Amino acid sequence: MYVGTQFQARDDDDYRVMAQLGIKHVNADPAGNPHDWTPDILKAHRAHIESFGLNLDMIQLPLSSRVIEQQYSPDILTAGPNRDRQIDSICRLIENAAAASIPSVKYNLNIIGIPRTELEVGRGGSRNEAFRWEKADHDAPPSIAGILSEEENWERIDYFLARVVPVAESCKVRLACHPHDPYTPPGYRGVTRVLGSVEGLKKFVQMHESPFHGLNFCQGTVGEMLDNPAEEIFDVIRWFGERGKLFNVHFRNIRGRKLSFMETFPEEGDMDMWRSLKTYADVGYQYMIMPDHVPRISGRDPENTAFAFTYGYITAMLQVLETIRDS
């Protein structure tokens, strides 16, 4: 395993900064609608990334973490009239990624986005994302997907997987799905978030079983599903890792628990990230470990600075782990 990033480069200087910080592996997308990414566009994009000494490990399918009204492929989860056309386009995109030698793709099966309540004050006055169920709008209206039962949600996910997993397996491209962030009670905004629990994620990775069907495992999001993340997270990592279902790791921490948490820098939350890293190593995880949702800090370039801190934190732990394993 190795440090990676999904930080969206603003320009080529950001790619240079990544290389200067010791990052070699990235999730980075070409411009435009992913449905329009041809093999030539992806090959040119990969060559551009490689010109900075970086490796393009992953791109995003046109299924994002945004609310469904803002997505490129809304009919897949609404069962709209363009569902088959959008799924066919995603199948072609997986084939195009393979043609461009891009080994993995990430995606979300998200309807209501990433609900959060107001920002909270963190270390040194940082502004941190949080979710407190008692402060959430319990009367928030459904999305354009309307009222969707748990059974209907699973049926639509199954319909999608039945089409795309065989294509990914044929192309040997890993499909990495992000969990629902955060867990919300059944029926919130008209939907039961079936990928918002560990049991739901276990069911998901066993549907249409394939070594190319797994998770973009966000440790922060999984911690948000747990009653006691400080104790429970390690068994969750082991369960998915031992079955080869971890294709990317968002190395993020929280302070709190299910329905009441604040996001933190990795070393100050409730989960022991050193023990977590050792657990990923124990189960044979071999892909990117990347920052995600860093707190908002002060400074002239606050986002880059916060990510840089986290890259350094991950790199230092990986180096210590390697030293221990070699001794």
WOSUL-V330577 format. One record per helix or strand. SS is the DSSP state (H for helix, E for strand). FROM is the first residue (numbers start at 1). LEN is the number of residues. If there is no record, write none. Layout:
BEGIN
ss->SS from->FROM len->LEN
ss->SS from->FROM len->LEN
END
This chain:
BEGIN
ss->E from->2 len->4
ss->H from->12 len->9
ss->E from->25 len->3
ss->H from->34 len->3
ss->H from->39 len->12
ss->E from->55 len->6
ss->E from->67 len->1
ss->H from->68 len->3
ss->H from->75 len->4
ss->H from->83 len->17
ss->E from->104 len->5
ss->E from->112 len->1
ss->E from->117 len->5
ss->H from->123 len->3
ss->E from->127 len->6
ss->H from->133 len->3
ss->E from->148 len->1
ss->H from->150 len->22
ss->E from->174 len->5
ss->H from->188 len->3
ss->E from->191 len->1
ss->H from->198 len->9
ss->E from->213 len->6
ss->H from->219 len->5
ss->H from->229 len->14
ss->E from->246 len->5
ss->E from->253 len->5
ss->E from->260 len->5
ss->H from->266 len->3
ss->H from->273 len->10
ss->E from->288 len->3
ss->E from->296 len->1
ss->H from->302 len->25
END
